[in-house]
Amino acid sequence: MSDSGANSSNGRYPDFVCIGAQKAGTTWLHQKLARHPDVWLPALKEVHYFDAVHLHDSLGANLDAARRAAAIRSIQSALKGNLTEAQKLLRIRSITSIGVRELSDAWYGAIFQEAPAQAICGEITPEYAMLPPQGVEHMVRLQPGIKIIFIMRDPIDRAWSALRMMKKRTGSEGPLPIRDRPHGRKFLERADYAATLERFQRQISKANFLELYFDDLVERPEALLQQVCAFLGVDFAAGKFKRLDKRIHRGEPAVMEPETYNRLRQELAPAYERLLNLKNPLFEKWYSRHYGEQTAASHIG
C-alpha cells in the first residue's frame, strides 16, 4: 500500500470526507447526499483507504476482506435493483474496482475520477475518526482544500448502539471480541471525540471542518442537511430531499442492562470530561445526563 504524494496522473481526490462517528447517522447522510445531482459518492459507502494505510496494523483489522465483502453485498443489491442492465454493469464495474484492486494513492484517485467534473465528490468512512496525525496529513496532502464532516453522538448512546450492532452481526449472545468490548482500545478511541477534533483541526481550518450532532439529525434533520449543503457549496433545494425524518439502520428498542450502563459510565468518563473542556453546551448536557448536573458544574466552572 502506497501513501506517496499526489500528482495529476493519480486522478482526482475527494472534495470532502465524512469521518463518522460510527453509529451517528453516517448512512443516513450518505443516502441523502447520494441523491443530490451536484454531489457524487462512490458505489461503496466506506472506502477504507486511509485507515487501511495508517491503522491496519495497530488495530488488527482485516480491512481488505471487509472491503471485498461489502463489494459483494453492493453488487448483489445492484442486481436486485431497478437499474437498467447497462446501469447495473457500470455499477458493478465501479464496485469491483473499489473492492479488489491493490490500494495506492493512484487507486484512491481513480475512484473519484469517475465523478462528473462539475460535481462535488466525497466519501464517508467513520473509521477515519481514529486516524493518527500522519493519516490526517495524508488526506491534506492529496487534497489540500479538503472539507471534513464529523457527526458526534452522546458517547454512551453511541456505544450502546454499537454494542447491539456487533452482537447482531456475530449472531451470538456471548462475549464480544476483546477489541470491541467497552474496555477495549478501539471501543474507547471511538468515544474520544475531543482527541479526534484536536488531531484534525491542527491541520484543517475551521472553515473546512463541520461539526454536527446526532441530536440535531433526530430533532431537525432538514436544518442539519441544509447546513451540510451550505458547507459543501451545493443548493439544498436541488436535492429534492424526501422523508428526511426516516432513520437508517434503526435498531430494535432495547433496555440497557444496569451492569452495561455502569461499565460504560466508568469507561467513558474520561472522554466526557475531555469534551467538557471544549465548553460546548451540548457536551455539558450529555455529561449532566449521565453524571449529574452538580458534578458537571464542578468540571465546567
Phi and psi restraints in degrees (value plus and minus 20) as a CYANA .aco file:
   2 SER   PHI    -126.0   -86.0
   2 SER   PSI     124.3   164.3
   3 ASP   PHI    -146.0  -106.0
   3 ASP   PSI      17.8    57.8
   4 SER   PHI     -88.8   -48.8
   4 SER   PSI     142.9   182.9
   5 GLY   PHI     -85.1   -45.1
   5 GLY   PSI     138.8   178.8
   6 ALA   PHI     -99.7   -59.7
   6 ALA   PSI     131.0   171.0
   7 ASN   PHI    -170.6  -130.6
   7 ASN   PSI     151.5   191.5
   8 SER   PHI     -82.0   -42.0
   8 SER   PSI     -45.1    -5.1
   9 SER   PHI     -97.5   -57.5
   9 SER   PSI     -29.4    10.6
  10 ASN   PHI    -110.8   -70.8
  10 ASN   PSI     -11.3    28.7
  11 GLY   PHI      69.1   109.1
  11 GLY   PSI    -169.4  -129.4
  12 ARG   PHI    -137.4   -97.4
  12 ARG   PSI     126.1   166.1
  13 TYR   PHI    -133.6   -93.6
  13 TYR   PSI     138.4   178.4
  14 PRO   PHI     -84.7   -44.7
  14 PRO   PSI     122.7   162.7
  15 ASP   PHI     -96.0   -56.0
  15 ASP   PSI     -48.0    -8.0
  16 PHE   PHI    -166.4  -126.4
  16 PHE   PSI     135.8   175.8
  17 VAL   PHI    -159.0  -119.0
  17 VAL   PSI     112.3   152.3
  18 CYS   PHI    -115.9   -75.9
  18 CYS   PSI     102.8   142.8
  19 ILE   PHI    -120.2   -80.2
  19 ILE   PSI      -3.3    36.7
  20 GLY   PHI      91.8   131.8
  20 GLY   PSI    -175.3  -135.3
  21 ALA   PHI    -103.2   -63.2
  21 ALA   PSI     142.8   182.8
  22 GLN   PHI     -78.8   -38.8
  22 GLN   PSI     120.0   160.0
  23 LYS   PHI      40.5    80.5
  23 LYS   PSI      16.1    56.1
  24 ALA   PHI    -147.7  -107.7
  24 ALA   PSI       2.7    42.7
  25 GLY   PHI      77.6   117.6
  25 GLY   PSI      -3.4    36.6
  26 THR   PHI     -90.4   -50.4
  26 THR   PSI     -52.6   -12.6
  27 THR   PHI     -87.4   -47.4
  27 THR   PSI     -60.7   -20.7
  28 TRP   PHI     -77.2   -37.2
  28 TRP   PSI     -67.5   -27.5
  29 LEU   PHI     -84.2   -44.2
  29 LEU   PSI     -61.7   -21.7
  30 HIS   PHI     -79.8   -39.8
  30 HIS   PSI     -66.6   -26.6
  31 GLN   PHI     -85.5   -45.5
  31 GLN   PSI     -56.5   -16.5
  32 LYS   PHI     -91.0   -51.0
  32 LYS   PSI     -68.5   -28.5
  33 LEU   PHI     -85.6   -45.6
  33 LEU   PSI     -53.0   -13.0
  34 ALA   PHI     -83.4   -43.4
  34 ALA   PSI     -40.9    -0.9
  35 ARG   PHI    -110.1   -70.1
  35 ARG   PSI     -26.7    13.3
  36 HIS   PHI     -99.4   -59.4
  36 HIS   PSI     110.6   150.6
  37 PRO   PHI     -86.1   -46.1
  37 PRO   PSI     -38.0     2.0
  38 ASP   PHI    -125.5   -85.5
  38 ASP   PSI     -10.6    29.4
  39 VAL   PHI    -143.3  -103.3
  39 VAL   PSI     115.5   155.5
  40 TRP   PHI    -141.9  -101.9
  40 TRP   PSI     111.7   151.7
  41 LEU   PHI    -147.3  -107.3
  41 LEU   PSI     130.2   170.2
  42 PRO   PHI     -81.5   -41.5
  42 PRO   PSI     140.4   180.4
  43 ALA   PHI     -82.9   -42.9
  43 ALA   PSI     -49.5    -9.5
  44 LEU   PHI    -119.6   -79.6
  44 LEU   PSI     113.9   153.9
  45 LYS   PHI     -83.3   -43.3
  45 LYS   PSI     -67.4   -27.4
  46 GLU   PHI    -129.1   -89.1
  46 GLU   PSI      89.4   129.4
  47 VAL   PHI     -99.0   -59.0
  47 VAL   PSI     -53.3   -13.3
  48 HIS   PHI      38.0    78.0
  48 HIS   PSI      30.4    70.4
  49 TYR   PHI    -109.9   -69.9
  49 TYR   PSI     -77.8   -37.8
  50 PHE   PHI     -86.4   -46.4
  50 PHE   PSI     -53.8   -13.8
  51 ASP   PHI     -92.7   -52.7
  51 ASP   PSI     -51.5   -11.5
  52 ALA   PHI     -83.2   -43.2
  52 ALA   PSI     -57.7   -17.7
  53 VAL   PHI     -97.3   -57.3
  53 VAL   PSI     -62.6   -22.6
  54 HIS   PHI    -127.6   -87.6
  54 HIS   PSI     -30.6     9.4
  55 LEU   PHI    -146.2  -106.2
  55 LEU   PSI     -29.0    11.0
  56 HIS   PHI     -75.0   -35.0
  56 HIS   PSI     -70.1   -30.1
  57 ASP   PHI     -90.7   -50.7
  57 ASP   PSI     -62.6   -22.6
  58 SER   PHI     -89.4   -49.4
  58 SER   PSI     -50.7   -10.7
  59 LEU   PHI    -121.0   -81.0
  59 LEU   PSI     -28.9    11.1
  60 GLY   PHI      45.7    85.7
  60 GLY   PSI       6.8    46.8
  61 ALA   PHI    -108.2   -68.2
  61 ALA   PSI     117.9   157.9
  62 ASN   PHI    -110.4   -70.4
  62 ASN   PSI      54.8    94.8
  63 LEU   PHI     -89.3   -49.3
  63 LEU   PSI     -51.8   -11.8
  64 ASP   PHI     -82.4   -42.4
  64 ASP   PSI     -65.2   -25.2
  65 ALA   PHI     -85.2   -45.2
  65 ALA   PSI     -60.1   -20.1
  66 ALA   PHI     -84.0   -44.0
  66 ALA   PSI     -59.9   -19.9
  67 ARG   PHI     -85.4   -45.4
  67 ARG   PSI     -62.2   -22.2
  68 ARG   PHI     -84.1   -44.1
  68 ARG   PSI     -61.3   -21.3
  69 ALA   PHI     -83.2   -43.2
  69 ALA   PSI     -61.0   -21.0
  70 ALA   PHI     -84.8   -44.8
  70 ALA   PSI     -57.6   -17.6
  71 ALA   PHI     -83.4   -43.4
  71 ALA   PSI     -63.3   -23.3
  72 ILE   PHI     -82.5   -42.5
  72 ILE   PSI     -63.8   -23.8
  73 ARG   PHI     -82.0   -42.0
  73 ARG   PSI     -60.3   -20.3
  74 SER   PHI     -87.8   -47.8
  74 SER   PSI     -58.0   -18.0
  75 ILE   PHI     -84.3   -44.3
  75 ILE   PSI     -64.3   -24.3
  76 GLN   PHI     -80.8   -40.8
  76 GLN   PSI     -60.2   -20.2
  77 SER   PHI     -85.8   -45.8
  77 SER   PSI     -60.6   -20.6
  78 ALA   PHI     -82.8   -42.8
  78 ALA   PSI     -59.9   -19.9
  79 LEU   PHI     -86.2   -46.2
  79 LEU   PSI     -50.0   -10.0
  80 LYS   PHI    -106.5   -66.5
  80 LYS   PSI     -31.2     8.8
  81 GLY   PHI     -97.0   -57.0
  81 GLY   PSI    -195.5  -155.5
  82 ASN   PHI    -116.8   -76.8
  82 ASN   PSI      -3.1    36.9
  83 LEU   PHI     -91.2   -51.2
  83 LEU   PSI     137.4   177.4
  84 THR   PHI     -90.5   -50.5
  84 THR   PSI     146.7   186.7
  85 GLU   PHI     -80.5   -40.5
  85 GLU   PSI     -60.7   -20.7
  86 ALA   PHI     -83.9   -43.9
  86 ALA   PSI     -61.9   -21.9
  87 GLN   PHI     -85.6   -45.6
  87 GLN   PSI     -58.2   -18.2
  88 LYS   PHI     -83.8   -43.8
  88 LYS   PSI     -62.7   -22.7
  89 LEU   PHI     -83.9   -43.9
  89 LEU   PSI     -62.2   -22.2
  90 LEU   PHI     -84.0   -44.0
  90 LEU   PSI     -60.6   -20.6
  91 ARG   PHI     -87.2   -47.2
  91 ARG   PSI     -61.7   -21.7
  92 ILE   PHI     -83.5   -43.5
  92 ILE   PSI     -60.6   -20.6
  93 ARG   PHI     -81.1   -41.1
  93 ARG   PSI     -62.8   -22.8
  94 SER   PHI     -85.2   -45.2
  94 SER   PSI     -64.5   -24.5
  95 ILE   PHI     -82.9   -42.9
  95 ILE   PSI     -63.8   -23.8
  96 THR   PHI     -82.2   -42.2
  96 THR   PSI     -59.4   -19.4
  97 SER   PHI     -83.8   -43.8
  97 SER   PSI     -49.2    -9.2
  98 ILE   PHI     -99.9   -59.9
  98 ILE   PSI     -57.4   -17.4
  99 GLY   PHI    -101.2   -61.2
  99 GLY   PSI     -44.5    -4.5
 100 VAL   PHI    -144.2  -104.2
 100 VAL   PSI     -32.5     7.5
 101 ARG   PHI     -98.2   -58.2
 101 ARG   PSI     135.1   175.1
 102 GLU   PHI     -88.4   -48.4
 102 GLU   PSI     114.4   154.4
 103 LEU   PHI     -91.1   -51.1
 103 LEU   PSI     116.6   156.6
 104 SER   PHI    -187.1  -147.1
 104 SER   PSI     148.1   188.1
 105 ASP   PHI     -79.9   -39.9
 105 ASP   PSI     -57.6   -17.6
 106 ALA   PHI     -85.1   -45.1
 106 ALA   PSI     -61.4   -21.4
 107 TRP   PHI     -79.7   -39.7
 107 TRP   PSI     -66.4   -26.4
 108 TYR   PHI     -83.3   -43.3
 108 TYR   PSI     -63.4   -23.4
 109 GLY   PHI     -85.6   -45.6
 109 GLY   PSI     -52.8   -12.8
 110 ALA   PHI     -86.1   -46.1
 110 ALA   PSI     -50.4   -10.4
 111 ILE   PHI     -79.5   -39.5
 111 ILE   PSI     -67.9   -27.9
 112 PHE   PHI    -104.2   -64.2
 112 PHE   PSI     -30.0    10.0
 113 GLN   PHI     -87.0   -47.0
 113 GLN   PSI     -39.4     0.6
 114 GLU   PHI     -92.9   -52.9
 114 GLU   PSI     -37.5     2.5
 115 ALA   PHI     -88.5   -48.5
 115 ALA   PSI     122.8   162.8
 116 PRO   PHI     -77.1   -37.1
 116 PRO   PSI     123.4   163.4
 117 ALA   PHI     -77.1   -37.1
 117 ALA   PSI     -55.3   -15.3
 118 GLN   PHI    -105.0   -65.0
 118 GLN   PSI     -26.8    13.2
 119 ALA   PHI    -107.4   -67.4
 119 ALA   PSI     132.0   172.0
 120 ILE   PHI    -101.6   -61.6
 120 ILE   PSI     108.4   148.4
 121 CYS   PHI    -136.2   -96.2
 121 CYS   PSI     130.9   170.9
 122 GLY   PHI    -185.7  -145.7
 122 GLY   PSI    -197.7  -157.7
 123 GLU   PHI    -168.5  -128.5
 123 GLU   PSI     143.7   183.7
 124 ILE   PHI    -149.8  -109.8
 124 ILE   PSI      92.3   132.3
 125 THR   PHI    -157.9  -117.9
 125 THR   PSI      80.9   120.9
 126 PRO   PHI     -77.2   -37.2
 126 PRO   PSI     -46.4    -6.4
 127 GLU   PHI     -82.2   -42.2
 127 GLU   PSI     -42.9    -2.9
 128 TYR   PHI     -83.6   -43.6
 128 TYR   PSI     -39.5     0.5
 129 ALA   PHI     -80.1   -40.1
 129 ALA   PSI     -41.8    -1.8
 130 MET   PHI    -120.0   -80.0
 130 MET   PSI      -9.8    30.2
 131 LEU   PHI     -81.4   -41.4
 131 LEU   PSI     121.4   161.4
 132 PRO   PHI     -95.0   -55.0
 132 PRO   PSI     151.1   191.1
 133 PRO   PHI     -72.9   -32.9
 133 PRO   PSI     -57.8   -17.8
 134 GLN   PHI     -88.0   -48.0
 134 GLN   PSI     -47.5    -7.5
 135 GLY   PHI     -89.4   -49.4
 135 GLY   PSI     -61.6   -21.6
 136 VAL   PHI     -84.0   -44.0
 136 VAL   PSI     -61.9   -21.9
 137 GLU   PHI     -81.7   -41.7
 137 GLU   PSI     -57.3   -17.3
 138 HIS   PHI     -81.2   -41.2
 138 HIS   PSI     -65.6   -25.6
 139 MET   PHI     -76.3   -36.3
 139 MET   PSI     -70.2   -30.2
 140 VAL   PHI     -87.0   -47.0
 140 VAL   PSI     -54.8   -14.8
 141 ARG   PHI     -85.5   -45.5
 141 ARG   PSI     -59.7   -19.7
 142 LEU   PHI     -91.7   -51.7
 142 LEU   PSI     -57.0   -17.0
 143 GLN   PHI    -160.1  -120.1
 143 GLN   PSI      68.5   108.5
 144 PRO   PHI     -75.7   -35.7
 144 PRO   PSI     -49.9    -9.9
 145 GLY   PHI    -118.0   -78.0
 145 GLY   PSI       1.5    41.5
 146 ILE   PHI     -79.4   -39.4
 146 ILE   PSI     122.0   162.0
 147 LYS   PHI    -125.4   -85.4
 147 LYS   PSI     119.9   159.9
 148 ILE   PHI    -138.4   -98.4
 148 ILE   PSI     114.3   154.3
 149 ILE   PHI    -135.2   -95.2
 149 ILE   PSI     110.3   150.3
 150 PHE   PHI    -152.0  -112.0
 150 PHE   PSI      95.2   135.2
 151 ILE   PHI    -119.4   -79.4
 151 ILE   PSI     104.0   144.0
 152 MET   PHI    -129.5   -89.5
 152 MET   PSI     127.0   167.0
 153 ARG   PHI    -153.5  -113.5
 153 ARG   PSI     126.8   166.8
 154 ASP   PHI     -61.5   -21.5
 154 ASP   PSI      99.6   139.6
 155 PRO   PHI     -75.0   -35.0
 155 PRO   PSI     -59.3   -19.3
 156 ILE   PHI     -89.9   -49.9
 156 ILE   PSI     -61.3   -21.3
 157 ASP   PHI     -82.4   -42.4
 157 ASP   PSI     -62.2   -22.2
 158 ARG   PHI     -83.6   -43.6
 158 ARG   PSI     -63.3   -23.3
 159 ALA   PHI     -83.9   -43.9
 159 ALA   PSI     -62.1   -22.1
 160 TRP   PHI     -83.9   -43.9
 160 TRP   PSI     -62.5   -22.5
 161 SER   PHI     -82.3   -42.3
 161 SER   PSI     -61.3   -21.3
 162 ALA   PHI     -86.1   -46.1
 162 ALA   PSI     -61.2   -21.2
 163 LEU   PHI     -80.9   -40.9
 163 LEU   PSI     -62.4   -22.4
 164 ARG   PHI     -85.8   -45.8
 164 ARG   PSI     -59.2   -19.2
 165 MET   PHI     -82.5   -42.5
 165 MET   PSI     -64.8   -24.8
 166 MET   PHI     -87.1   -47.1
 166 MET   PSI     -57.9   -17.9
 167 LYS   PHI     -86.0   -46.0
 167 LYS   PSI     -58.1   -18.1
 168 LYS   PHI     -85.2   -45.2
 168 LYS   PSI     -60.7   -20.7
 169 ARG   PHI     -86.7   -46.7
 169 ARG   PSI     -57.6   -17.6
 170 THR   PHI     -97.7   -57.7
 170 THR   PSI     -39.8     0.2
 171 GLY   PHI      46.9    86.9
 171 GLY   PSI       4.0    44.0
 172 SER   PHI    -156.6  -116.6
 172 SER   PSI     127.8   167.8
 173 GLU   PHI    -111.4   -71.4
 173 GLU   PSI     -17.6    22.4
 174 GLY   PHI     -95.7   -55.7
 174 GLY   PSI    -197.3  -157.3
 175 PRO   PHI     -86.0   -46.0
 175 PRO   PSI     126.9   166.9
 176 LEU   PHI     -98.1   -58.1
 176 LEU   PSI     140.1   180.1
 177 PRO   PHI     -75.1   -35.1
 177 PRO   PSI     126.7   166.7
 178 ILE   PHI     -71.0   -31.0
 178 ILE   PSI     -63.1   -23.1
 179 ARG   PHI     -86.0   -46.0
 179 ARG   PSI     -40.0     0.0
 180 ASP   PHI    -125.0   -85.0
 180 ASP   PSI     -17.1    22.9
 181 ARG   PHI    -101.1   -61.1
 181 ARG   PSI     142.2   182.2
 182 PRO   PHI     -76.3   -36.3
 182 PRO   PSI     -40.0     0.0
 183 HIS   PHI    -122.0   -82.0
 183 HIS   PSI     -17.6    22.4
 184 GLY   PHI     -93.9   -53.9
 184 GLY   PSI     131.3   171.3
 185 ARG   PHI     -78.2   -38.2
 185 ARG   PSI     -67.1   -27.1
 186 LYS   PHI     -82.6   -42.6
 186 LYS   PSI     -61.9   -21.9
 187 PHE   PHI     -82.6   -42.6
 187 PHE   PSI     -64.2   -24.2
 188 LEU   PHI     -90.2   -50.2
 188 LEU   PSI     -57.7   -17.7
 189 GLU   PHI     -84.0   -44.0
 189 GLU   PSI     -52.1   -12.1
 190 ARG   PHI     -83.8   -43.8
 190 ARG   PSI     -48.9    -8.9
 191 ALA   PHI    -105.4   -65.4
 191 ALA   PSI     -31.8     8.2
 192 ASP   PHI    -107.1   -67.1
 192 ASP   PSI      49.5    89.5
 193 TYR   PHI     -81.4   -41.4
 193 TYR   PSI     -55.3   -15.3
 194 ALA   PHI     -79.8   -39.8
 194 ALA   PSI     -60.1   -20.1
 195 ALA   PHI     -87.9   -47.9
 195 ALA   PSI     -60.0   -20.0
 196 THR   PHI     -81.6   -41.6
 196 THR   PSI     -67.4   -27.4
 197 LEU   PHI     -78.6   -38.6
 197 LEU   PSI     -63.1   -23.1
 198 GLU   PHI     -83.9   -43.9
 198 GLU   PSI     -65.4   -25.4
 199 ARG   PHI     -83.4   -43.4
 199 ARG   PSI     -63.6   -23.6
 200 PHE   PHI     -96.3   -56.3
 200 PHE   PSI     -60.8   -20.8
 201 GLN   PHI     -96.7   -56.7
 201 GLN   PSI     -29.5    10.5
 202 ARG   PHI     -88.1   -48.1
 202 ARG   PSI     -49.2    -9.2
 203 GLN   PHI    -136.9   -96.9
 203 GLN   PSI     -30.0    10.0
 204 ILE   PHI    -145.6  -105.6
 204 ILE   PSI     109.9   149.9
 205 SER   PHI     -85.7   -45.7
 205 SER   PSI     138.2   178.2
 206 LYS   PHI     -80.7   -40.7
 206 LYS   PSI     -53.4   -13.4
 207 ALA   PHI     -84.9   -44.9
 207 ALA   PSI     -44.4    -4.4
 208 ASN   PHI    -126.7   -86.7
 208 ASN   PSI      -5.3    34.7
 209 PHE   PHI    -149.5  -109.5
 209 PHE   PSI      97.1   137.1
 210 LEU   PHI    -128.0   -88.0
 210 LEU   PSI      99.2   139.2
 211 GLU   PHI    -114.4   -74.4
 211 GLU   PSI     104.5   144.5
 212 LEU   PHI    -144.6  -104.6
 212 LEU   PSI     146.2   186.2
 213 TYR   PHI    -154.3  -114.3
 213 TYR   PSI     115.3   155.3
 214 PHE   PHI     -78.0   -38.0
 214 PHE   PSI     -53.0   -13.0
 215 ASP   PHI     -75.6   -35.6
 215 ASP   PSI     -62.4   -22.4
 216 ASP   PHI     -91.5   -51.5
 216 ASP   PSI     -54.9   -14.9
 217 LEU   PHI     -81.0   -41.0
 217 LEU   PSI     -58.5   -18.5
 218 VAL   PHI     -95.1   -55.1
 218 VAL   PSI     -63.3   -23.3
 219 GLU   PHI    -109.1   -69.1
 219 GLU   PSI     -51.3   -11.3
 220 ARG   PHI    -167.5  -127.5
 220 ARG   PSI      47.6    87.6
 221 PRO   PHI     -80.8   -40.8
 221 PRO   PSI     -55.5   -15.5
 222 GLU   PHI     -85.0   -45.0
 222 GLU   PSI     -64.8   -24.8
 223 ALA   PHI     -82.6   -42.6
 223 ALA   PSI     -58.9   -18.9
 224 LEU   PHI     -85.1   -45.1
 224 LEU   PSI     -63.1   -23.1
 225 LEU   PHI     -88.6   -48.6
 225 LEU   PSI     -54.0   -14.0
 226 GLN   PHI     -80.9   -40.9
 226 GLN   PSI     -60.1   -20.1
 227 GLN   PHI     -83.0   -43.0
 227 GLN   PSI     -62.0   -22.0
 228 VAL   PHI     -84.1   -44.1
 228 VAL   PSI     -66.4   -26.4
 229 CYS   PHI     -81.9   -41.9
 229 CYS   PSI     -62.1   -22.1
 230 ALA   PHI     -82.6   -42.6
 230 ALA   PSI     -61.2   -21.2
 231 PHE   PHI     -82.1   -42.1
 231 PHE   PSI     -59.3   -19.3
 232 LEU   PHI    -102.8   -62.8
 232 LEU   PSI     -33.9     6.1
 233 GLY   PHI      61.3   101.3
 233 GLY   PSI      10.4    50.4
 234 VAL   PHI    -139.2   -99.2
 234 VAL   PSI     136.0   176.0
 235 ASP   PHI     -98.3   -58.3
 235 ASP   PSI      99.9   139.9
 236 PHE   PHI     -78.8   -38.8
 236 PHE   PSI     -63.1   -23.1
 237 ALA   PHI     -82.2   -42.2
 237 ALA   PSI     -51.1   -11.1
 238 ALA   PHI     -85.4   -45.4
 238 ALA   PSI     -41.1    -1.1
 239 GLY   PHI     -93.2   -53.2
 239 GLY   PSI     -42.9    -2.9
 240 LYS   PHI      26.9    66.9
 240 LYS   PSI      27.8    67.8
 241 PHE   PHI     -88.0   -48.0
 241 PHE   PSI     120.5   160.5
 242 LYS   PHI    -147.8  -107.8
 242 LYS   PSI     135.7   175.7
 243 ARG   PHI      31.0    71.0
 243 ARG   PSI      30.1    70.1
 244 LEU   PHI     -87.3   -47.3
 244 LEU   PSI     -38.5     1.5
 245 ASP   PHI    -108.1   -68.1
 245 ASP   PSI     -17.8    22.2
 246 LYS   PHI    -103.1   -63.1
 246 LYS   PSI      98.2   138.2
 247 ARG   PHI    -102.1   -62.1
 247 ARG   PSI     126.8   166.8
 248 ILE   PHI    -122.6   -82.6
 248 ILE   PSI     122.1   162.1
 249 HIS   PHI      37.0    77.0
 249 HIS   PSI      18.9    58.9
 250 ARG   PHI     -88.8   -48.8
 250 ARG   PSI     102.8   142.8
 251 GLY   PHI     -96.4   -56.4
 251 GLY   PSI     138.5   178.5
 252 GLU   PHI     -86.8   -46.8
 252 GLU   PSI     120.2   160.2
 253 PRO   PHI     -75.3   -35.3
 253 PRO   PSI     116.6   156.6
 254 ALA   PHI    -173.0  -133.0
 254 ALA   PSI     116.8   156.8
 255 VAL   PHI    -103.9   -63.9
 255 VAL   PSI     110.9   150.9
 256 MET   PHI     -96.7   -56.7
 256 MET   PSI     108.8   148.8
 257 GLU   PHI     -84.5   -44.5
 257 GLU   PSI     123.1   163.1
 258 PRO   PHI     -73.4   -33.4
 258 PRO   PSI     -57.6   -17.6
 259 GLU   PHI     -83.4   -43.4
 259 GLU   PSI     -62.3   -22.3
 260 THR   PHI     -86.2   -46.2
 260 THR   PSI     -64.9   -24.9
 261 TYR   PHI     -80.9   -40.9
 261 TYR   PSI     -66.1   -26.1
 262 ASN   PHI     -84.2   -44.2
 262 ASN   PSI     -56.9   -16.9
 263 ARG   PHI     -85.9   -45.9
 263 ARG   PSI     -62.1   -22.1
 264 LEU   PHI     -85.5   -45.5
 264 LEU   PSI     -60.4   -20.4
 265 ARG   PHI     -79.4   -39.4
 265 ARG   PSI     -62.8   -22.8
 266 GLN   PHI     -87.8   -47.8
 266 GLN   PSI     -68.7   -28.7
 267 GLU   PHI     -92.7   -52.7
 267 GLU   PSI     -52.0   -12.0
 268 LEU   PHI    -116.9   -76.9
 268 LEU   PSI     -21.8    18.2
 269 ALA   PHI     -74.0   -34.0
 269 ALA   PSI     -64.4   -24.4
 270 PRO   PHI     -80.1   -40.1
 270 PRO   PSI     -56.1   -16.1
 271 ALA   PHI     -86.1   -46.1
 271 ALA   PSI     -61.6   -21.6
 272 TYR   PHI     -83.1   -43.1
 272 TYR   PSI     -61.8   -21.8
 273 GLU   PHI     -85.5   -45.5
 273 GLU   PSI     -56.7   -16.7
 274 ARG   PHI     -87.6   -47.6
 274 ARG   PSI     -54.6   -14.6
 275 LEU   PHI     -85.6   -45.6
 275 LEU   PSI     -54.8   -14.8
 276 LEU   PHI     -79.4   -39.4
 276 LEU   PSI     -52.6   -12.6
 277 ASN   PHI     -85.7   -45.7
 277 ASN   PSI     -35.5     4.5
 278 LEU   PHI    -105.0   -65.0
 278 LEU   PSI     -25.4    14.6
 279 LYS   PHI      36.9    76.9
 279 LYS   PSI      20.7    60.7
 280 ASN   PHI    -119.8   -79.8
 280 ASN   PSI     103.2   143.2
 281 PRO   PHI     -75.9   -35.9
 281 PRO   PSI     -54.2   -14.2
 282 LEU   PHI     -88.3   -48.3
 282 LEU   PSI     -60.3   -20.3
 283 PHE   PHI     -83.3   -43.3
 283 PHE   PSI     -57.9   -17.9
 284 GLU   PHI     -85.1   -45.1
 284 GLU   PSI     -57.4   -17.4
 285 LYS   PHI     -85.0   -45.0
 285 LYS   PSI     -62.5   -22.5
 286 TRP   PHI     -80.0   -40.0
 286 TRP   PSI     -66.0   -26.0
 287 TYR   PHI     -82.0   -42.0
 287 TYR   PSI     -67.3   -27.3
 288 SER   PHI     -81.6   -41.6
 288 SER   PSI     -54.7   -14.7
 289 ARG   PHI     -81.0   -41.0
 289 ARG   PSI     -55.7   -15.7
 290 HIS   PHI    -125.7   -85.7
 290 HIS   PSI     -42.1    -2.1
 291 TYR   PHI    -143.6  -103.6
 291 TYR   PSI     -21.8    18.2
 292 GLY   PHI      75.8   115.8
 292 GLY   PSI     116.6   156.6
 293 GLU   PHI     -83.5   -43.5
 293 GLU   PSI     -58.6   -18.6
 294 GLN   PHI     -82.1   -42.1
 294 GLN   PSI     -62.1   -22.1
 295 THR   PHI     -85.3   -45.3
 295 THR   PSI     -62.6   -22.6
 296 ALA   PHI     -82.0   -42.0
 296 ALA   PSI     -62.1   -22.1
 297 ALA   PHI     -80.3   -40.3
 297 ALA   PSI     -55.0   -15.0
 298 SER   PHI     -89.8   -49.8
 298 SER   PSI     -41.6    -1.6
 299 HIS   PHI    -108.0   -68.0
 299 HIS   PSI     -52.5   -12.5
 300 ILE   PHI    -114.1   -74.1
 300 ILE   PSI     -28.7    11.3
